Amino acid sequence: MNHLSDQNLADLLKRLLLLEKELNQQLKINQEAAGVVELDQTSVGRVSRIDAIQQQSMVISTREKAFLRLEKVRYAIKMLAQDEYGFCKQCDEVISFERLLAQPESNLCVNCQTRVDTRR
């Protein structure tokens, strides 16, 4: 039995589906920017090459974070379909509706997330 109302679950599902769509679009858009940096060294200066490589590194990092978040979103959608959404995966306590509104892919309550973050 889920602690969230049917309306809460419907609202969160909409948010998760929208987030999934946005992340898929973001990954598609920056796919090209993450490719190999090929510059003509005779026409581009050293600073421009370094800048291009740094930009590529940032794009790759952003893509990795977006992909990981997309995996969490898909997992949350799966859990919602199985009526197991909204419970902490470490302590099995309820995740607050406010936390789920802010980050609908959350699978840890605030207390467990804080413990995980302080171990890093």
MDAnalysis code that builds the backbone (N, CA, C; Angstrom):
import MDAnalysis as mda
import numpy as np

u = mda.Universe.empty(360, n_residues=120, atom_resindex=np.repeat(np.arange(120), 3), trajectory=True)
u.add_TopologyAttr("name", ["N", "CA", "C"] * 120)
u.add_TopologyAttr("resid", np.arange(1, 121))
u.add_TopologyAttr("resname", ["MET", "ASN", "HIS", "LEU", "SER", "ASP", "GLN", "ASN", "LEU", "ALA", "ASP", "LEU", "LEU", "LYS", "ARG", "LEU", "LEU", "LEU", "LEU", "GLU", "LYS", "GLU", "LEU", "ASN", "GLN", "GLN", "LEU", "LYS", "ILE", "ASN", "GLN", "GLU", "ALA", "ALA", "GLY", "VAL", "VAL", "GLU", "LEU", "ASP", "GLN", "THR", "SER", "VAL", "GLY", "ARG", "VAL", "SER", "ARG", "ILE", "ASP", "ALA", "ILE", "GLN", "GLN", "GLN", "SER", "MET", "VAL", "ILE", "SER", "THR", "ARG", "GLU", "LYS", "ALA", "PHE", "LEU", "ARG", "LEU", "GLU", "LYS", "VAL", "ARG", "TYR", "ALA", "ILE", "LYS", "MET", "LEU", "ALA", "GLN", "ASP", "GLU", "TYR", "GLY", "PHE", "CYS", "LYS", "GLN", "CYS", "ASP", "GLU", "VAL", "ILE", "SER", "PHE", "GLU", "ARG", "LEU", "LEU", "ALA", "GLN", "PRO", "GLU", "SER", "ASN", "LEU", "CYS", "VAL", "ASN", "CYS", "GLN", "THR", "ARG", "VAL", "ASP", "THR", "ARG", "ARG"])
u.atoms.positions = np.array([
    [0.850, -1.193, 0.000],
    [0.000, 0.000, 0.000],
    [0.883, 1.240, 0.000],
    [0.662, 2.118, -0.957],
    [1.495, 3.310, -1.069],
    [0.950, 4.423, -0.183],
    [1.833, 5.230, 0.359],
    [1.473, 6.339, 1.236],
    [1.026, 7.574, 0.457],
    [1.216, 7.555, -0.847],
    [0.864, 8.696, -1.689],
    [-0.538, 8.519, -2.254],
    [-1.256, 9.626, -2.369],
    [-2.599, 9.557, -2.939],
    [-2.515, 9.267, -4.436],
    [-3.619, 8.845, -5.009],
    [-3.651, 8.592, -6.449],
    [-3.282, 9.849, -7.228],
    [-3.744, 11.015, -6.760],
    [-3.421, 12.276, -7.431],
    [-1.931, 12.583, -7.312],
    [-1.358, 12.352, -6.121],
    [0.088, 12.553, -5.939],
    [0.868, 11.672, -6.898],
    [0.486, 10.409, -6.983],
    [1.167, 9.469, -7.870],
    [1.033, 9.882, -9.329],
    [-0.156, 10.345, -9.720],
    [-0.368, 10.798, -11.100],
    [0.505, 12.008, -11.408],
    [0.572, 12.952, -10.465],
    [1.400, 14.144, -10.657],
    [2.883, 13.772, -10.762],
    [3.321, 12.874, -9.911],
    [4.725, 12.465, -9.933],
    [5.054, 11.682, -11.194],
    [4.133, 10.859, -11.659],
    [4.356, 10.137, -12.898],
    [4.502, 11.112, -14.069],
    [3.665, 12.140, -14.115],
    [3.780, 13.167, -15.164],
    [5.151, 13.823, -15.114],
    [5.601, 14.152, -13.896],
    [6.913, 14.785, -13.742],
    [8.028, 13.852, -14.201],
    [7.928, 12.592, -13.842],
    [8.946, 11.617, -14.242],
    [8.981, 11.432, -15.757],
    [7.818, 11.348, -16.379],
    [7.765, 11.172, -17.831],
    [8.299, 12.399, -18.557],
    [7.986, 13.589, -18.042],
    [8.511, 14.821, -18.632],
    [10.026, 14.886, -18.457],
    [10.505, 14.530, -17.294],
    [11.944, 14.527, -17.026],
    [12.655, 13.524, -17.929],
    [12.051, 12.357, -18.132],
    [12.628, 11.353, -19.031],
    [12.742, 11.915, -20.448],
    [11.711, 12.590, -20.903],
    [11.720, 13.183, -22.241],
    [12.803, 14.261, -22.356],
    [12.891, 15.129, -21.356],
    [13.891, 16.206, -21.365],
    [15.310, 15.646, -21.366],
    [15.557, 14.625, -20.559],
    [16.894, 14.034, -20.502],
    [17.250, 13.348, -21.810],
    [16.295, 12.660, -22.419],
    [16.538, 12.046, -23.732],
    [16.885, 13.104, -24.772],
    [16.170, 14.229, -24.749],
    [16.457, 15.316, -25.689],
    [17.833, 15.906, -25.434],
    [18.168, 16.106, -24.168],
    [19.483, 16.657, -23.818],
    [20.591, 15.732, -24.302],
    [20.425, 14.444, -24.102],
    [21.443, 13.483, -24.542],
    [21.568, 13.479, -26.060],
    [20.461, 13.611, -26.757],
    [20.493, 13.621, -28.215],
    [21.178, 14.891, -28.733],
    [20.888, 16.023, -28.114],
    [21.443, 17.309, -28.561],
    [22.961, 17.365, -28.387],
    [23.449, 16.931, -27.238],
    [24.887, 17.085, -27.013],
    [25.697, 15.851, -27.397],
    [25.101, 14.927, -28.119],
    [25.827, 13.742, -28.576],
    [26.991, 14.117, -29.489],
    [26.754, 15.019, -30.428],
    [27.812, 15.432, -31.359],
    [28.942, 16.159, -30.650],
    [28.589, 16.982, -29.665],
    [29.608, 17.762, -28.968],
    [30.543, 16.891, -28.141],
    [30.131, 15.682, -27.852],
    [30.968, 14.785, -27.055],
    [31.933, 13.985, -27.918],
    [31.862, 14.162, -29.226],
    [32.732, 13.410, -30.138],
    [34.179, 13.838, -30.035],
    [35.009, 13.191, -30.796],
    [36.448, 13.462, -30.797],
    [36.706, 14.878, -31.311],
    [37.563, 15.600, -30.607],
    [37.937, 16.947, -31.025],
    [38.994, 16.840, -32.105],
    [38.655, 17.307, -33.290],
    [39.608, 17.304, -34.405],
    [39.785, 18.742, -34.873],
    [40.982, 19.236, -34.669],
    [41.283, 20.608, -35.065],
    [42.490, 20.624, -35.999],
    [42.435, 21.508, -36.941],
    [43.569, 21.714, -37.842],
    [44.588, 22.552, -37.079],
    [45.681, 21.948, -36.667],
    [46.652, 22.627, -35.828],
    [47.352, 23.775, -36.544],
    [47.290, 23.800, -37.855],
    [47.938, 24.900, -38.577],
    [47.081, 26.162, -38.555],
    [45.751, 25.995, -38.382],
    [44.883, 27.178, -38.423],
    [44.284, 27.533, -37.064],
    [44.456, 26.676, -36.074],
    [43.885, 26.942, -34.757],
    [45.013, 27.002, -33.742],
    [44.969, 27.996, -32.895],
    [46.018, 28.172, -31.902],
    [45.913, 27.177, -30.767],
    [46.973, 27.126, -29.990],
    [47.048, 26.184, -28.868],
    [45.945, 26.438, -27.848],
    [45.660, 27.707, -27.552],
    [44.625, 28.057, -26.589],
    [43.261, 27.573, -27.078],
    [42.991, 27.711, -28.361],
    [41.720, 27.249, -28.925],
    [41.587, 25.740, -28.818],
    [42.675, 25.021, -29.027],
    [42.642, 23.556, -28.906],
    [42.350, 23.149, -27.463],
    [43.030, 23.802, -26.533],
    [42.820, 23.497, -25.113],
    [41.379, 23.821, -24.730],
    [40.877, 24.953, -25.187],
    [39.490, 25.335, -24.903],
    [38.513, 24.307, -25.468],
    [38.752, 23.855, -26.681],
    [37.868, 22.865, -27.316],
    [37.891, 21.552, -26.539],
    [39.054, 21.150, -26.070],
    [39.172, 19.907, -25.313],
    [38.473, 20.046, -23.959],
    [38.609, 21.213, -23.309],
    [37.926, 21.439, -22.035],
    [36.407, 21.441, -22.225],
    [35.933, 22.068, -23.284],
    [34.500, 22.074, -23.560],
    [33.992, 20.655, -23.802],
    [34.772, 19.872, -24.541],
    [34.399, 18.489, -24.795],
    [34.327, 17.717, -23.478],
    [35.265, 17.919, -22.582],
    [35.265, 17.236, -21.281],
    [34.023, 17.601, -20.468],
    [33.639, 18.870, -20.507],
    [32.437, 19.298, -19.795],
    [31.193, 18.651, -20.386],
    [31.130, 18.573, -21.709],
    [29.983, 17.941, -22.373],
    [29.911, 16.468, -21.999],
    [31.032, 15.784, -21.990],
    [31.059, 14.367, -21.632],
    [30.591, 14.174, -20.192],
    [31.063, 15.020, -19.293],
    [30.644, 14.935, -17.890],
    [29.141, 15.186, -17.752],
    [28.647, 16.189, -18.458],
    [27.216, 16.503, -18.433],
    [26.404, 15.340, -18.976],
    [26.885, 14.720, -20.052],
    [26.194, 13.565, -20.636],
    [26.143, 12.401, -19.645],
    [27.243, 12.152, -18.969],
    [27.286, 11.050, -18.005],
    [26.291, 11.285, -16.876],
    [26.233, 12.517, -16.376],
    [25.284, 12.840, -15.308],
    [23.849, 12.712, -15.799],
    [23.586, 13.181, -17.015],
    [22.244, 13.077, -17.579],
    [21.854, 11.617, -17.777],
    [22.776, 10.795, -18.239],
    [22.491, 9.381, -18.452],
    [22.197, 8.684, -17.125],
    [22.989, 8.976, -16.093],
    [22.749, 8.380, -14.780],
    [21.396, 8.815, -14.212],
    [21.075, 10.086, -14.398],
    [19.777, 10.576, -13.923],
    [18.640, 9.913, -14.704],
    [18.826, 9.737, -15.999],
    [17.820, 9.074, -16.820],
    [17.588, 7.642, -16.330],
    [18.645, 6.945, -15.974],
    [18.492, 5.595, -15.424],
    [17.678, 5.618, -14.133],
    [17.929, 6.605, -13.268],
    [17.174, 6.729, -12.018],
    [15.700, 7.037, -12.294],
    [15.456, 7.892, -13.285],
    [14.079, 8.243, -13.649],
    [13.349, 6.988, -14.144],
    [13.985, 6.234, -15.006],
    [13.362, 5.011, -15.537],
    [13.105, 4.000, -14.422],
    [14.030, 3.900, -13.489],
    [13.834, 3.003, -12.347],
    [12.647, 3.467, -11.503],
    [12.542, 4.775, -11.284],
    [11.422, 5.319, -10.499],
    [10.087, 5.028, -11.187],
    [10.044, 5.170, -12.503],
    [8.818, 4.871, -13.255],
    [8.461, 3.394, -13.078],
    [9.460, 2.533, -13.133],
    [9.247, 1.093, -12.947],
    [8.711, 0.808, -11.539],
    [9.304, 1.457, -10.537],
    [8.864, 1.254, -9.158],
    [7.437, 1.767, -8.955],
    [7.120, 2.864, -9.608],
    [5.770, 3.416, -9.509],
    [4.759, 2.426, -10.083],
    [5.102, 1.817, -11.201],
    [4.214, 0.834, -11.835],
    [4.030, -0.399, -10.947],
    [5.024, -0.706, -10.123],
    [4.958, -1.878, -9.239],
    [4.441, -1.522, -7.848],
    [3.980, -0.281, -7.684],
    [3.466, 0.216, -6.399],
    [4.517, 0.136, -5.290],
    [5.779, 0.323, -5.671],
    [6.872, 0.317, -4.703],
    [7.598, 1.667, -4.667],
    [7.012, 2.656, -5.285],
    [7.617, 3.985, -5.411],
    [7.406, 4.774, -4.124],
    [8.423, 5.547, -3.768],
    [8.295, 6.464, -2.637],
    [8.794, 5.904, -1.320],
    [9.486, 4.782, -1.381],
    [10.051, 4.185, -0.177],
    [11.563, 4.140, -0.314],
    [12.256, 4.471, 0.765],
    [13.716, 4.506, 0.790],
    [14.278, 3.109, 0.565],
    [15.255, 3.016, -0.326],
    [15.865, 1.731, -0.647],
    [16.841, 1.259, 0.427],
    [17.185, 2.132, 1.380],
    [18.091, 1.698, 2.448],
    [17.352, 1.365, 3.734],
    [16.444, 2.244, 4.152],
    [15.778, 2.026, 5.446],
    [14.318, 1.624, 5.291],
    [13.799, 1.643, 4.064],
    [12.427, 1.266, 3.746],
    [11.379, 2.211, 4.352],
    [11.831, 3.378, 4.806],
    [10.890, 4.382, 5.307],
    [10.308, 5.164, 4.129],
    [9.256, 5.897, 4.396],
    [8.586, 6.718, 3.391],
    [9.479, 7.891, 3.010],
    [9.566, 8.169, 1.715],
    [10.233, 9.381, 1.227],
    [9.162, 10.455, 1.165],
    [9.442, 11.615, 1.717],
    [8.417, 12.662, 1.794],
    [7.970, 13.108, 0.402],
    [6.706, 13.471, 0.323],
    [6.142, 13.946, -0.940],
    [6.891, 15.186, -1.424],
    [7.290, 16.058, -0.500],
    [8.022, 17.269, -0.868],
    [9.346, 16.922, -1.541],
    [10.040, 15.930, -1.008],
    [11.311, 15.496, -1.623],
    [11.055, 14.919, -3.015],
    [10.015, 14.126, -3.144],
    [9.692, 13.535, -4.438],
    [9.269, 14.598, -5.450],
    [8.607, 15.650, -4.988],
    [8.268, 16.755, -5.895],
    [9.526, 17.441, -6.406],
    [10.474, 17.645, -5.509],
    [11.716, 18.337, -5.876],
    [12.608, 17.453, -6.750],
    [12.629, 16.169, -6.450],
    [13.496, 15.231, -7.173],
    [12.744, 13.900, -7.279],
    [11.867, 13.797, -8.286],
    [10.977, 12.629, -8.348],
    [11.693, 11.294, -8.538],
    [12.944, 11.320, -8.944],
    [13.679, 10.067, -9.110],
    [14.374, 9.617, -7.825],
    [14.173, 10.344, -6.737],
    [14.814, 9.998, -5.464],
    [14.417, 8.598, -5.025],
    [15.417, 7.835, -4.589],
    [15.108, 6.513, -4.049],
    [15.652, 6.352, -2.629],
    [16.112, 7.469, -2.052],
    [16.562, 7.498, -0.666],
    [15.850, 8.625, 0.069],
    [15.524, 8.393, 1.335],
    [14.962, 9.477, 2.150],
    [16.072, 10.482, 2.438],
    [15.713, 11.611, 2.983],
    [16.694, 12.668, 3.248],
    [17.783, 12.178, 4.201],
    [17.405, 11.461, 5.247],
    [18.399, 10.987, 6.221],
    [19.414, 10.045, 5.584],
    [18.940, 9.075, 4.820],
    [19.865, 8.126, 4.179],
    [20.704, 8.816, 3.104],
    [20.103, 9.741, 2.359],
    [20.853, 10.472, 1.343],
    [21.961, 11.293, 1.993],
    [21.667, 11.901, 3.136],
    [22.669, 12.687, 3.855],
    [23.823, 11.798, 4.293],
    [23.516, 10.615, 4.789],
    [24.575, 9.677, 5.200],
    [25.432, 9.275, 3.999],
    [24.807, 9.014, 2.869],
    [25.551, 8.647, 1.658],
    [26.450, 9.802, 1.220],
    [25.904, 11.014, 1.228],
    [26.669, 12.183, 0.792],
    [27.852, 12.489, 1.699],
    [27.708, 12.254, 2.988],
    [28.808, 12.569, 3.905],
    [29.918, 11.525, 3.837],
    [29.628, 10.337, 3.303],
    [30.668, 9.302, 3.126],
    [31.541, 9.567, 1.919],
    [31.086, 10.394, 1.001],
    [31.849, 10.650, -0.241],
    [33.034, 11.508, 0.004],
])
